[in-house]
Amino acid sequence: MVYALRTEVLARPVLADARSLVEYLFLDQAYAPAERFRVIYLNAQNRLLTETVAEGSISDAPVYPREIMRKSLEVGATALILVHNHPSGDPQPSQSDIEVTRNIIEAGRQLEVTVHDHLVVARGGTISFRALGLL
């Protein structure tokens, strides 16, 4: 099922069908035993160029804004979607989540790379920073 949803996401503009993207991410990350921080790199037509995943521990995953922006330039991305999971099951963003997102947004602003959203995926649901007004 995860493969089918990933294929669906790759086959069309990511932002044109956010539901499929969220379903794929939920199935892939909601029940992971450790934090995973994923960056989805998009081109100007919002097609997925590539993605990276950083594996962490039960409560933390390494996030380096400099490396995210380096990869953005390398693949020609104009936008990003940030995603990470909370193994605790609670999708509420932490203060650290908010701060790292702001750092990535600021780094992207300097390089004209937009952060479309940051999603937190957990067994208890998925939360969008954009929907919460945090972007």
N, CA, C and O atoms as CSV, one atom per row, in Angstrom:
chain,resi,resn,atom,element,x,y,z
A,1,MET,N,N,0.822,-1.192,0.000
A,1,MET,CA,C,0.000,0.000,0.000
A,1,MET,C,C,0.869,1.261,0.000
A,1,MET,O,O,0.581,2.214,-0.723
A,2,VAL,N,N,1.931,1.265,0.811
A,2,VAL,CA,C,2.818,2.429,0.861
A,2,VAL,C,C,3.440,2.668,-0.509
A,2,VAL,O,O,3.552,3.812,-0.949
A,3,TYR,N,N,3.848,1.588,-1.188
A,3,TYR,CA,C,4.449,1.722,-2.512
A,3,TYR,C,C,3.455,2.339,-3.495
A,3,TYR,O,O,3.818,3.210,-4.286
A,4,ALA,N,N,2.213,1.889,-3.444
A,4,ALA,CA,C,1.181,2.411,-4.349
A,4,ALA,C,C,0.938,3.893,-4.093
A,4,ALA,O,O,0.812,4.668,-5.041
A,5,LEU,N,N,0.869,4.299,-2.836
A,5,LEU,CA,C,0.659,5.715,-2.520
A,5,LEU,C,C,1.863,6.552,-2.928
A,5,LEU,O,O,1.698,7.667,-3.423
A,6,ARG,N,N,3.078,6.029,-2.728
A,6,ARG,CA,C,4.271,6.765,-3.130
A,6,ARG,C,C,4.282,6.940,-4.649
A,6,ARG,O,O,4.632,8.008,-5.151
A,7,THR,N,N,3.902,5.903,-5.370
A,7,THR,CA,C,3.838,5.975,-6.829
A,7,THR,C,C,2.838,7.032,-7.257
A,7,THR,O,O,3.091,7.791,-8.193
A,8,GLU,N,N,1.687,7.086,-6.564
A,8,GLU,CA,C,0.665,8.093,-6.850
A,8,GLU,C,C,1.206,9.502,-6.630
A,8,GLU,O,O,0.978,10.396,-7.445
A,9,VAL,N,N,1.921,9.695,-5.531
A,9,VAL,CA,C,2.484,11.001,-5.206
A,9,VAL,C,C,3.507,11.424,-6.254
A,9,VAL,O,O,3.522,12.579,-6.678
A,10,LEU,N,N,4.359,10.497,-6.672
A,10,LEU,CA,C,5.401,10.816,-7.646
A,10,LEU,C,C,4.836,11.086,-9.035
A,10,LEU,O,O,5.482,11.756,-9.841
A,11,ALA,N,N,3.656,10.583,-9.325
A,11,ALA,CA,C,3.098,10.663,-10.673
A,11,ALA,C,C,2.413,11.986,-10.986
A,11,ALA,O,O,2.082,12.236,-12.145
A,12,ARG,N,N,2.193,12.827,-10.006
A,12,ARG,CA,C,1.483,14.077,-10.288
A,12,ARG,C,C,1.966,15.182,-9.361
A,12,ARG,O,O,2.732,14.923,-8.433
A,13,PRO,N,N,1.523,16.414,-9.604
A,13,PRO,CA,C,1.962,17.511,-8.737
A,13,PRO,C,C,1.613,17.224,-7.278
A,13,PRO,O,O,0.467,16.911,-6.956
A,14,VAL,N,N,2.595,17.333,-6.416
A,14,VAL,CA,C,2.413,16.998,-5.009
A,14,VAL,C,C,1.328,17.855,-4.367
A,14,VAL,O,O,0.447,17.332,-3.684
A,15,LEU,N,N,1.383,19.145,-4.577
A,15,LEU,CA,C,0.440,20.023,-3.894
A,15,LEU,C,C,-0.952,19.999,-4.506
A,15,LEU,O,O,-1.894,20.510,-3.900
A,16,ALA,N,N,-1.102,19.425,-5.677
A,16,ALA,CA,C,-2.428,19.320,-6.283
A,16,ALA,C,C,-3.252,18.247,-5.580
A,16,ALA,O,O,-4.478,18.244,-5.693
A,17,ASP,N,N,-2.603,17.337,-4.859
A,17,ASP,CA,C,-3.311,16.283,-4.156
A,17,ASP,C,C,-2.654,16.045,-2.802
A,17,ASP,O,O,-1.957,15.051,-2.600
A,18,ALA,N,N,-2.882,16.947,-1.904
A,18,ALA,CA,C,-2.267,16.870,-0.582
A,18,ALA,C,C,-2.742,15.645,0.184
A,18,ALA,O,O,-2.000,15.110,1.007
A,19,ARG,N,N,-3.958,15.193,-0.069
A,19,ARG,CA,C,-4.509,14.038,0.634
A,19,ARG,C,C,-3.636,12.799,0.411
A,19,ARG,O,O,-3.323,12.089,1.367
A,20,SER,N,N,-3.244,12.534,-0.826
A,20,SER,CA,C,-2.404,11.370,-1.123
A,20,SER,C,C,-1.046,11.490,-0.450
A,20,SER,O,O,-0.507,10.506,0.057
A,21,LEU,N,N,-0.499,12.693,-0.445
A,21,LEU,CA,C,0.781,12.919,0.208
A,21,LEU,C,C,0.669,12.629,1.704
A,21,LEU,O,O,1.514,11.929,2.262
A,22,VAL,N,N,-0.361,13.157,2.355
A,22,VAL,CA,C,-0.532,12.952,3.797
A,22,VAL,C,C,-0.772,11.472,4.098
A,22,VAL,O,O,-0.245,10.957,5.084
A,23,GLU,N,N,-1.553,10.782,3.274
A,23,GLU,CA,C,-1.789,9.345,3.482
A,23,GLU,C,C,-0.479,8.561,3.385
A,23,GLU,O,O,-0.194,7.699,4.217
A,24,TYR,N,N,0.300,8.868,2.371
A,24,TYR,CA,C,1.586,8.192,2.194
A,24,TYR,C,C,2.496,8.442,3.402
A,24,TYR,O,O,3.098,7.510,3.935
A,25,LEU,N,N,2.590,9.704,3.827
A,25,LEU,CA,C,3.462,10.047,4.943
A,25,LEU,C,C,2.987,9.405,6.244
A,25,LEU,O,O,3.794,8.930,7.043
A,26,PHE,N,N,1.668,9.395,6.448
A,26,PHE,CA,C,1.122,8.785,7.660
A,26,PHE,C,C,1.471,7.295,7.695
A,26,PHE,O,O,1.974,6.801,8.704
A,27,LEU,N,N,1.210,6.589,6.615
A,27,LEU,CA,C,1.509,5.152,6.580
A,27,LEU,C,C,2.997,4.875,6.744
A,27,LEU,O,O,3.385,3.883,7.362
A,28,ASP,N,N,3.821,5.743,6.197
A,28,ASP,CA,C,5.260,5.531,6.240
A,28,ASP,C,C,5.885,5.912,7.577
A,28,ASP,O,O,6.876,5.305,7.983
A,29,GLN,N,N,5.329,6.904,8.269
A,29,GLN,CA,C,6.018,7.448,9.434
A,29,GLN,C,C,5.267,7.413,10.756
A,29,GLN,O,O,5.909,7.492,11.804
A,30,ALA,N,N,3.959,7.301,10.766
A,30,ALA,CA,C,3.195,7.445,12.003
A,30,ALA,C,C,3.586,6.433,13.076
A,30,ALA,O,O,3.566,6.754,14.265
A,31,TYR,N,N,3.937,5.229,12.672
A,31,TYR,CA,C,4.238,4.183,13.652
A,31,TYR,C,C,5.724,3.850,13.728
A,31,TYR,O,O,6.104,2.836,14.314
A,32,ALA,N,N,6.550,4.679,13.150
A,32,ALA,CA,C,8.002,4.460,13.224
A,32,ALA,C,C,8.458,4.585,14.680
A,32,ALA,O,O,7.983,5.464,15.399
A,33,PRO,N,N,9.363,3.726,15.118
A,33,PRO,CA,C,9.790,3.748,16.520
A,33,PRO,C,C,10.751,4.886,16.873
A,33,PRO,O,O,10.963,5.174,18.051
A,34,ALA,N,N,11.328,5.528,15.863
A,34,ALA,CA,C,12.259,6.639,16.097
A,34,ALA,C,C,11.849,7.806,15.201
A,34,ALA,O,O,11.147,7.631,14.204
A,35,GLU,N,N,12.306,9.002,15.583
A,35,GLU,CA,C,11.982,10.177,14.764
A,35,GLU,C,C,12.679,10.103,13.424
A,35,GLU,O,O,13.835,9.695,13.319
A,36,ARG,N,N,11.940,10.512,12.395
A,36,ARG,CA,C,12.478,10.657,11.044
A,36,ARG,C,C,12.134,12.060,10.580
A,36,ARG,O,O,10.983,12.486,10.669
A,37,PHE,N,N,13.124,12.770,10.090
A,37,PHE,CA,C,12.897,14.102,9.525
A,37,PHE,C,C,13.075,13.976,8.025
A,37,PHE,O,O,14.145,13.604,7.543
A,38,ARG,N,N,12.026,14.287,7.298
A,38,ARG,CA,C,12.023,14.141,5.841
A,38,ARG,C,C,11.900,15.523,5.205
A,38,ARG,O,O,11.147,16.374,5.677
A,39,VAL,N,N,12.651,15.728,4.129
A,39,VAL,CA,C,12.538,16.947,3.338
A,39,VAL,C,C,12.134,16.531,1.936
A,39,VAL,O,O,12.821,15.737,1.294
A,40,ILE,N,N,11.019,17.069,1.464
A,40,ILE,CA,C,10.536,16.805,0.115
A,40,ILE,C,C,10.884,18.029,-0.719
A,40,ILE,O,O,10.391,19.127,-0.459
A,41,TYR,N,N,11.728,17.837,-1.718
A,41,TYR,CA,C,12.198,18.920,-2.574
A,41,TYR,C,C,11.321,19.000,-3.816
A,41,TYR,O,O,11.104,17.993,-4.491
A,42,LEU,N,N,10.818,20.189,-4.119
A,42,LEU,CA,C,9.897,20.386,-5.236
A,42,LEU,C,C,10.457,21.369,-6.241
A,42,LEU,O,O,11.220,22.270,-5.890
A,43,ASN,N,N,10.068,21.188,-7.511
A,43,ASN,CA,C,10.448,22.163,-8.531
A,43,ASN,C,C,9.360,23.237,-8.639
A,43,ASN,O,O,8.426,23.258,-7.838
A,44,ALA,N,N,9.479,24.111,-9.612
A,44,ALA,CA,C,8.539,25.226,-9.764
A,44,ALA,C,C,7.126,24.763,-10.085
A,44,ALA,O,O,6.173,25.508,-9.853
A,45,GLN,N,N,6.965,23.554,-10.611
A,45,GLN,CA,C,5.636,23.002,-10.904
A,45,GLN,C,C,5.127,22.134,-9.750
A,45,GLN,O,O,4.126,21.432,-9.893
A,46,ASN,N,N,5.812,22.183,-8.621
A,46,ASN,CA,C,5.487,21.401,-7.429
A,46,ASN,C,C,5.539,19.892,-7.673
A,46,ASN,O,O,4.779,19.128,-7.078
A,47,ARG,N,N,6.440,19.482,-8.551
A,47,ARG,CA,C,6.692,18.059,-8.740
A,47,ARG,C,C,7.864,17.660,-7.852
A,47,ARG,O,O,8.834,18.401,-7.693
A,48,LEU,N,N,7.745,16.480,-7.286
A,48,LEU,CA,C,8.773,15.983,-6.403
A,48,LEU,C,C,10.053,15.713,-7.187
A,48,LEU,O,O,10.052,14.958,-8.159
A,49,LEU,N,N,11.145,16.339,-6.750
A,49,LEU,CA,C,12.454,16.108,-7.365
A,49,LEU,C,C,13.170,14.975,-6.655
A,49,LEU,O,O,13.683,14.052,-7.288
A,50,THR,N,N,13.197,15.056,-5.351
A,50,THR,CA,C,13.842,14.038,-4.520
A,50,THR,C,C,13.419,14.280,-3.087
A,50,THR,O,O,12.737,15.261,-2.792
A,51,GLU,N,N,13.816,13.398,-2.204
A,51,GLU,CA,C,13.570,13.598,-0.793
A,51,GLU,C,C,14.734,13.033,-0.007
A,51,GLU,O,O,15.450,12.146,-0.472
A,52,THR,N,N,14.909,13.555,1.179
A,52,THR,CA,C,15.938,13.032,2.066
A,52,THR,C,C,15.276,12.687,3.390
A,52,THR,O,O,14.265,13.277,3.770
A,53,VAL,N,N,15.856,11.734,4.075
A,53,VAL,CA,C,15.329,11.310,5.359
A,53,VAL,C,C,16.493,11.201,6.331
A,53,VAL,O,O,17.512,10.576,6.036
A,54,ALA,N,N,16.326,11.819,7.497
A,54,ALA,CA,C,17.307,11.692,8.577
A,54,ALA,C,C,16.663,10.888,9.694
A,54,ALA,O,O,15.597,11.253,10.189
A,55,GLU,N,N,17.298,9.808,10.089
A,55,GLU,CA,C,16.806,8.971,11.181
A,55,GLU,C,C,17.403,9.473,12.485
A,55,GLU,O,O,18.568,9.867,12.539
A,56,GLY,N,N,16.599,9.453,13.522
A,56,GLY,CA,C,17.068,9.913,14.820
A,56,GLY,C,C,16.781,8.911,15.916
A,56,GLY,O,O,16.807,7.699,15.701
A,57,SER,N,N,16.506,9.446,17.102
A,57,SER,CA,C,16.205,8.616,18.263
A,57,SER,C,C,14.713,8.695,18.561
A,57,SER,O,O,13.937,9.185,17.740
A,58,ILE,N,N,14.326,8.230,19.697
A,58,ILE,CA,C,12.914,8.228,20.088
A,58,ILE,C,C,12.334,9.637,20.185
A,58,ILE,O,O,11.125,9.819,20.038
A,59,SER,N,N,13.187,10.640,20.432
A,59,SER,CA,C,12.650,11.991,20.630
A,59,SER,C,C,13.367,13.081,19.839
A,59,SER,O,O,13.124,14.267,20.059
A,60,ASP,N,N,14.243,12.689,18.924
A,60,ASP,CA,C,15.049,13.694,18.241
A,60,ASP,C,C,15.570,13.141,16.919
A,60,ASP,O,O,15.901,11.960,16.808
A,61,ALA,N,N,15.636,14.017,15.923
A,61,ALA,CA,C,16.261,13.655,14.645
A,61,ALA,C,C,17.149,14.824,14.225
A,61,ALA,O,O,16.775,15.980,14.423
A,62,PRO,N,N,18.316,14.545,13.652
A,62,PRO,CA,C,19.217,15.627,13.262
A,62,PRO,C,C,18.657,16.451,12.099
A,62,PRO,O,O,18.227,15.903,11.084
A,63,VAL,N,N,18.671,17.772,12.266
A,63,VAL,CA,C,18.176,18.685,11.237
A,63,VAL,C,C,19.214,19.796,11.076
A,63,VAL,O,O,19.546,20.493,12.036
A,64,TYR,N,N,19.723,19.954,9.847
A,64,TYR,CA,C,20.739,20.957,9.575
A,64,TYR,C,C,20.273,21.851,8.428
A,64,TYR,O,O,20.355,21.448,7.268
A,65,PRO,N,N,19.784,23.060,8.729
A,65,PRO,CA,C,19.297,23.955,7.671
A,65,PRO,C,C,20.299,24.150,6.536
A,65,PRO,O,O,19.906,24.227,5.372
A,66,ARG,N,N,21.569,24.230,6.859
A,66,ARG,CA,C,22.600,24.421,5.836
A,66,ARG,C,C,22.595,23.272,4.826
A,66,ARG,O,O,22.685,23.501,3.620
A,67,GLU,N,N,22.491,22.041,5.318
A,67,GLU,CA,C,22.483,20.869,4.441
A,67,GLU,C,C,21.195,20.794,3.619
A,67,GLU,O,O,21.217,20.373,2.463
A,68,ILE,N,N,20.087,21.198,4.211
A,68,ILE,CA,C,18.815,21.219,3.489
A,68,ILE,C,C,18.903,22.202,2.332
A,68,ILE,O,O,18.463,21.892,1.225
A,69,MET,N,N,19.462,23.375,2.569
A,69,MET,CA,C,19.583,24.377,1.509
A,69,MET,C,C,20.616,23.969,0.465
A,69,MET,O,O,20.431,24.236,-0.723
A,70,ARG,N,N,21.697,23.328,0.892
A,70,ARG,CA,C,22.698,22.841,-0.059
A,70,ARG,C,C,22.052,21.862,-1.033
A,70,ARG,O,O,22.265,21.949,-2.243
A,71,LYS,N,N,21.264,20.934,-0.503
A,71,LYS,CA,C,20.585,19.950,-1.347
A,71,LYS,C,C,19.549,20.636,-2.249
A,71,LYS,O,O,19.379,20.241,-3.403
A,72,SER,N,N,18.863,21.650,-1.738
A,72,SER,CA,C,17.884,22.407,-2.540
A,72,SER,C,C,18.545,22.982,-3.781
A,72,SER,O,O,18.015,22.865,-4.886
A,73,LEU,N,N,19.698,23.600,-3.598
A,73,LEU,CA,C,20.427,24.182,-4.722
A,73,LEU,C,C,20.942,23.098,-5.661
A,73,LEU,O,O,20.903,23.255,-6.882
A,74,GLU,N,N,21.419,22.012,-5.096
A,74,GLU,CA,C,21.970,20.910,-5.883
A,74,GLU,C,C,20.923,20.306,-6.833
A,74,GLU,O,O,21.243,19.982,-7.977
A,75,VAL,N,N,19.674,20.152,-6.364
A,75,VAL,CA,C,18.633,19.528,-7.196
A,75,VAL,C,C,17.766,20.544,-7.933
A,75,VAL,O,O,16.895,20.163,-8.715
A,76,GLY,N,N,17.998,21.839,-7.687
A,76,GLY,CA,C,17.214,22.875,-8.350
A,76,GLY,C,C,15.826,23.065,-7.775
A,76,GLY,O,O,14.905,23.456,-8.491
A,77,ALA,N,N,15.668,22.795,-6.495
A,77,ALA,CA,C,14.361,22.940,-5.843
A,77,ALA,C,C,14.018,24.406,-5.632
A,77,ALA,O,O,14.889,25.225,-5.342
A,78,THR,N,N,12.745,24.722,-5.782
A,78,THR,CA,C,12.247,26.071,-5.478
A,78,THR,C,C,11.359,26.073,-4.246
A,78,THR,O,O,10.990,27.132,-3.738
A,79,ALA,N,N,11.016,24.882,-3.767
A,79,ALA,CA,C,10.152,24.782,-2.593
A,79,ALA,C,C,10.427,23.477,-1.851
A,79,ALA,O,O,10.998,22.535,-2.399
A,80,LEU,N,N,10.001,23.453,-0.587
A,80,LEU,CA,C,10.190,22.284,0.274
A,80,LEU,C,C,8.920,21.999,1.049
A,80,LEU,O,O,8.121,22.894,1.323
A,81,ILE,N,N,8.753,20.748,1.391
A,81,ILE,CA,C,7.786,20.360,2.407
A,81,ILE,C,C,8.596,19.600,3.447
A,81,ILE,O,O,9.276,18.626,3.123
A,82,LEU,N,N,8.522,20.041,4.681
A,82,LEU,CA,C,9.224,19.396,5.782
A,82,LEU,C,C,8.244,18.452,6.467
A,82,LEU,O,O,7.065,18.774,6.610
A,83,VAL,N,N,8.722,17.308,6.881
A,83,VAL,CA,C,7.864,16.322,7.542
A,83,VAL,C,C,8.690,15.621,8.605
A,83,VAL,O,O,9.833,15.232,8.361
A,84,HIS,N,N,8.111,15.464,9.775
A,84,HIS,CA,C,8.740,14.558,10.726
A,84,HIS,C,C,7.665,13.908,11.579
A,84,HIS,O,O,6.534,14.386,11.654
A,85,ASN,N,N,8.035,12.823,12.213
A,85,ASN,CA,C,7.085,12.089,13.029
A,85,ASN,C,C,7.389,12.269,14.513
A,85,ASN,O,O,8.501,12.630,14.902
A,86,HIS,N,N,6.385,12.011,15.318
A,86,HIS,CA,C,6.528,11.976,16.770
A,86,HIS,C,C,6.172,10.569,17.231
A,86,HIS,O,O,4.991,10.224,17.273
A,87,PRO,N,N,7.153,9.751,17.575
A,87,PRO,CA,C,6.878,8.389,18.034
A,87,PRO,C,C,5.982,8.336,19.270
A,87,PRO,O,O,5.370,7.303,19.543
A,88,SER,N,N,5.899,9.429,20.015
A,88,SER,CA,C,5.047,9.480,21.210
A,88,SER,C,C,3.572,9.335,20.865
A,88,SER,O,O,2.766,8.966,21.719
A,89,GLY,N,N,3.213,9.627,19.604
A,89,GLY,CA,C,1.813,9.558,19.195
A,89,GLY,C,C,1.112,10.897,19.199
A,89,GLY,O,O,0.011,11.016,18.661
A,90,ASP,N,N,1.732,11.923,19.801
A,90,ASP,CA,C,1.149,13.264,19.876
A,90,ASP,C,C,1.727,14.139,18.770
A,90,ASP,O,O,2.931,14.394,18.761
A,91,PRO,N,N,0.892,14.607,17.832
A,91,PRO,CA,C,1.422,15.397,16.717
A,91,PRO,C,C,1.677,16.875,17.024
A,91,PRO,O,O,2.135,17.606,16.146
A,92,GLN,N,N,1.394,17.331,18.238
A,92,GLN,CA,C,1.612,18.745,18.553
A,92,GLN,C,C,3.085,19.111,18.405
A,92,GLN,O,O,3.948,18.432,18.961
A,93,PRO,N,N,3.388,20.191,17.653
A,93,PRO,CA,C,4.787,20.590,17.474
A,93,PRO,C,C,5.393,21.117,18.778
A,93,PRO,O,O,4.737,21.805,19.560
A,94,SER,N,N,6.652,20.775,18.983
A,94,SER,CA,C,7.377,21.277,20.159
A,94,SER,C,C,7.969,22.641,19.842
A,94,SER,O,O,7.979,23.065,18.686
A,95,GLN,N,N,8.455,23.314,20.849
A,95,GLN,CA,C,9.121,24.598,20.641
A,95,GLN,C,C,10.351,24.413,19.759
A,95,GLN,O,O,10.658,25.269,18.929
A,96,SER,N,N,11.048,23.306,19.935
A,96,SER,CA,C,12.212,23.000,19.102
A,96,SER,C,C,11.797,22.812,17.636
A,96,SER,O,O,12.496,23.271,16.732
A,97,ASP,N,N,10.669,22.143,17.401
A,97,ASP,CA,C,10.146,21.970,16.037
A,97,ASP,C,C,9.889,23.328,15.389
A,97,ASP,O,O,10.230,23.549,14.227
A,98,ILE,N,N,9.293,24.218,16.147
A,98,ILE,CA,C,8.957,25.559,15.645
A,98,ILE,C,C,10.233,26.344,15.327
A,98,ILE,O,O,10.318,27.001,14.289
A,99,GLU,N,N,11.215,26.274,16.214
A,99,GLU,CA,C,12.467,27.011,16.011
A,99,GLU,C,C,13.240,26.512,14.798
A,99,GLU,O,O,13.730,27.317,14.006
A,100,VAL,N,N,13.357,25.196,14.642
A,100,VAL,CA,C,14.113,24.674,13.504
A,100,VAL,C,C,13.389,25.013,12.201
A,100,VAL,O,O,14.034,25.277,11.186
A,101,THR,N,N,12.072,25.006,12.224
A,101,THR,CA,C,11.308,25.380,11.026
A,101,THR,C,C,11.574,26.833,10.666
A,101,THR,O,O,11.773,27.153,9.494
A,102,ARG,N,N,11.582,27.709,11.651
A,102,ARG,CA,C,11.876,29.129,11.397
A,102,ARG,C,C,13.280,29.302,10.828
A,102,ARG,O,O,13.491,30.125,9.937
A,103,ASN,N,N,14.234,28.538,11.335
A,103,ASN,CA,C,15.604,28.613,10.821
A,103,ASN,C,C,15.678,28.175,9.359
A,103,ASN,O,O,16.378,28.792,8.557
A,104,ILE,N,N,14.962,27.119,9.020
A,104,ILE,CA,C,14.950,26.631,7.638
A,104,ILE,C,C,14.255,27.642,6.730
A,104,ILE,O,O,14.719,27.893,5.618
A,105,ILE,N,N,13.147,28.224,7.192
A,105,ILE,CA,C,12.439,29.237,6.405
A,105,ILE,C,C,13.350,30.419,6.126
A,105,ILE,O,O,13.400,30.911,4.998
A,106,GLU,N,N,14.068,30.876,7.134
A,106,GLU,CA,C,14.966,32.027,6.968
A,106,GLU,C,C,16.100,31.703,5.997
A,106,GLU,O,O,16.437,32.522,5.142
A,107,ALA,N,N,16.684,30.522,6.126
A,107,ALA,CA,C,17.744,30.118,5.200
A,107,ALA,C,C,17.202,30.047,3.771
A,107,ALA,O,O,17.871,30.467,2.827
A,108,GLY,N,N,16.007,29.522,3.619
A,108,GLY,CA,C,15.380,29.426,2.303
A,108,GLY,C,C,15.060,30.780,1.707
A,108,GLY,O,O,15.199,30.987,0.502
A,109,ARG,N,N,14.634,31.697,2.550
A,109,ARG,CA,C,14.302,33.052,2.081
A,109,ARG,C,C,15.501,33.687,1.391
A,109,ARG,O,O,15.351,34.347,0.362
A,110,GLN,N,N,16.669,33.494,1.944
A,110,GLN,CA,C,17.887,34.067,1.371
A,110,GLN,C,C,18.218,33.460,0.012
A,110,GLN,O,O,18.874,34.094,-0.814
A,111,LEU,N,N,17.759,32.217,-0.219
A,111,LEU,CA,C,18.091,31.505,-1.454
A,111,LEU,C,C,16.881,31.336,-2.376
A,111,LEU,O,O,16.953,30.613,-3.370
A,112,GLU,N,N,15.782,31.997,-2.050
A,112,GLU,CA,C,14.540,31.927,-2.824
A,112,GLU,C,C,13.995,30.507,-2.917
A,112,GLU,O,O,13.539,30.068,-3.973
A,113,VAL,N,N,14.052,29.801,-1.798
A,113,VAL,CA,C,13.470,28.461,-1.666
A,113,VAL,C,C,12.370,28.578,-0.605
A,113,VAL,O,O,12.642,28.902,0.551
A,114,THR,N,N,11.143,28.313,-1.008
A,114,THR,CA,C,9.980,28.470,-0.142
A,114,THR,C,C,9.687,27.192,0.635
A,114,THR,O,O,9.786,26.093,0.090
A,115,VAL,N,N,9.331,27.335,1.892
A,115,VAL,CA,C,8.847,26.200,2.673
A,115,VAL,C,C,7.322,26.238,2.601
A,115,VAL,O,O,6.689,27.115,3.190
A,116,HIS,N,N,6.738,25.286,1.879
A,116,HIS,CA,C,5.278,25.236,1.733
A,116,HIS,C,C,4.596,24.834,3.023
A,116,HIS,O,O,3.545,25.376,3.366
A,117,ASP,N,N,5.187,23.878,3.750
A,117,ASP,CA,C,4.561,23.413,4.987
A,117,ASP,C,C,5.548,22.569,5.763
A,117,ASP,O,O,6.570,22.127,5.236
A,118,HIS,N,N,5.225,22.355,7.017
A,118,HIS,CA,C,5.932,21.398,7.863
A,118,HIS,C,C,4.830,20.561,8.501
A,118,HIS,O,O,3.978,21.082,9.222
A,119,LEU,N,N,4.856,19.267,8.228
A,119,LEU,CA,C,3.856,18.356,8.764
A,119,LEU,C,C,4.467,17.527,9.877
A,119,LEU,O,O,5.592,17.041,9.761
A,120,VAL,N,N,3.705,17.366,10.972
A,120,VAL,CA,C,4.109,16.470,12.039
A,120,VAL,C,C,3.134,15.303,12.003
A,120,VAL,O,O,1.923,15.477,12.141
A,121,VAL,N,N,3.691,14.108,11.813
A,121,VAL,CA,C,2.894,12.896,11.668
A,121,VAL,C,C,3.047,12.067,12.939
A,121,VAL,O,O,4.156,11.866,13.434
A,122,ALA,N,N,1.914,11.587,13.461
A,122,ALA,CA,C,1.942,10.728,14.640
A,122,ALA,C,C,0.721,9.816,14.609
A,122,ALA,O,O,-0.204,10.026,13.824
A,123,ARG,N,N,0.728,8.810,15.463
A,123,ARG,CA,C,-0.433,7.917,15.530
A,123,ARG,C,C,-1.716,8.696,15.810
A,123,ARG,O,O,-2.797,8.293,15.381
A,124,GLY,N,N,-1.595,9.807,16.526
A,124,GLY,CA,C,-2.748,10.623,16.881
A,124,GLY,C,C,-3.212,11.560,15.774
A,124,GLY,O,O,-4.151,12.329,15.978
A,125,GLY,N,N,-2.574,11.512,14.602
A,125,GLY,CA,C,-2.980,12.362,13.486
A,125,GLY,C,C,-1.810,13.098,12.865
A,125,GLY,O,O,-0.650,12.832,13.178
A,126,THR,N,N,-2.131,14.023,11.987
A,126,THR,CA,C,-1.126,14.824,11.285
A,126,THR,C,C,-1.469,16.294,11.483
A,126,THR,O,O,-2.621,16.699,11.326
A,127,ILE,N,N,-0.463,17.085,11.827
A,127,ILE,CA,C,-0.657,18.528,12.032
A,127,ILE,C,C,0.189,19.290,11.021
A,127,ILE,O,O,1.343,18.947,10.766
A,128,SER,N,N,-0.413,20.329,10.454
A,128,SER,CA,C,0.235,21.195,9.472
A,128,SER,C,C,0.610,22.510,10.145
A,128,SER,O,O,-0.234,23.163,10.758
A,129,PHE,N,N,1.889,22.896,10.025
A,129,PHE,CA,C,2.308,24.201,10.538
A,129,PHE,C,C,1.545,25.322,9.835
A,129,PHE,O,O,1.176,26.319,10.456
A,130,ARG,N,N,1.313,25.146,8.525
A,130,ARG,CA,C,0.581,26.178,7.761
A,130,ARG,C,C,-0.828,26.353,8.337
A,130,ARG,O,O,-1.279,27.479,8.547
A,131,ALA,N,N,-1.515,25.246,8.589
A,131,ALA,CA,C,-2.870,25.312,9.131
A,131,ALA,C,C,-2.896,25.932,10.521
A,131,ALA,O,O,-3.872,26.583,10.894
A,132,LEU,N,N,-1.819,25.731,11.293
A,132,LEU,CA,C,-1.733,26.315,12.632
A,132,LEU,C,C,-1.294,27.774,12.607
A,132,LEU,O,O,-1.273,28.427,13.650
A,133,GLY,N,N,-0.944,28.293,11.436
A,133,GLY,CA,C,-0.463,29.674,11.334
A,133,GLY,C,C,0.963,29.857,11.776
A,133,GLY,O,O,1.365,30.964,12.137
A,134,LEU,N,N,1.744,28.783,11.754
A,134,LEU,CA,C,3.141,28.847,12.208
A,134,LEU,C,C,4.127,29.119,11.079
A,134,LEU,O,O,5.329,29.207,11.332
A,135,LEU,N,N,3.653,29.255,9.836
A,135,LEU,CA,C,4.555,29.578,8.724
A,135,LEU,C,C,4.370,31.017,8.322
A,135,LEU,O,O,5.036,31.491,7.402
